Amino acid sequence: MLKLRPVSLREANEFVAIHHRHHKPLRIHKISIGCEAEGKLVGVAICARPAAHRLDDGYTLDVARLCTDGTRNACSMLYSAAWRAARAMGYTRIITYTLASESGSSLRSAGWECVGECGCLEWVGARERQRNMLGFKRDDLPPREKKNRYEKSLRTAQAEVS
C-alpha cells in the first residue's frame, strides 16, 4: 500500500540521483514529497518556482522533478499530492513538463491537462549557448527533444467537479 510522507530536499535529491533517467538533483525547492511502500521510499516529487520567468507569478508552482522506482501508481499519487500541497499553500496553478516521447498517463490520471508543446529542442539561453561554444558544457540539460507542458489550476479543478 502506498503512503505519502515528507522528505527533505537532500533525501529527495539522493533518490533522483539514483533513479531519474535524464535529470540531476536540484539545488533549491519549495517543497518535496515522498511516496513509500512498506516503509521503503519509492518516489519523490520536488516542487520549485517555475523556470519560465513569464510563469513565475507567485501563484504557480512547478513540479521540477518527479521520480519513482517504477512502483505502480506512485507517479499519479505524487502529482495529486503536489497539487493538494500547492493549493494548501495558496498556489492557484501547478505545472510540469514531460518529454514529447513520454505518455503523460500519470498526469492525466491525476487530473492534469496537457496545454500543449512548448519550448525548443534545447532549453538554454544566449549565455548558455555562448558558454557551450567555448567548451563549457553543462551535463544536467534534458535530452534534445520537444517538451509538453501539463498543468492543473483552480480553473481545471473546478471543471472536474462540474
Secondary structure, DSSP 8 states (H G I E B T S, - for coil): -EEEEE--HHHHHHHHHHH-SS----S--SEEEEEEETTEEEEEEEEE--SSGGG-SSSEEEEEEEEESS-TTHHHHHHHHHHHHHHHTT-SEEEEEEETTS--HHHHHTT-EEEEEES-SS---HHHHHHHHTT---S----SS-EEEEEEEHHHHHHHH-
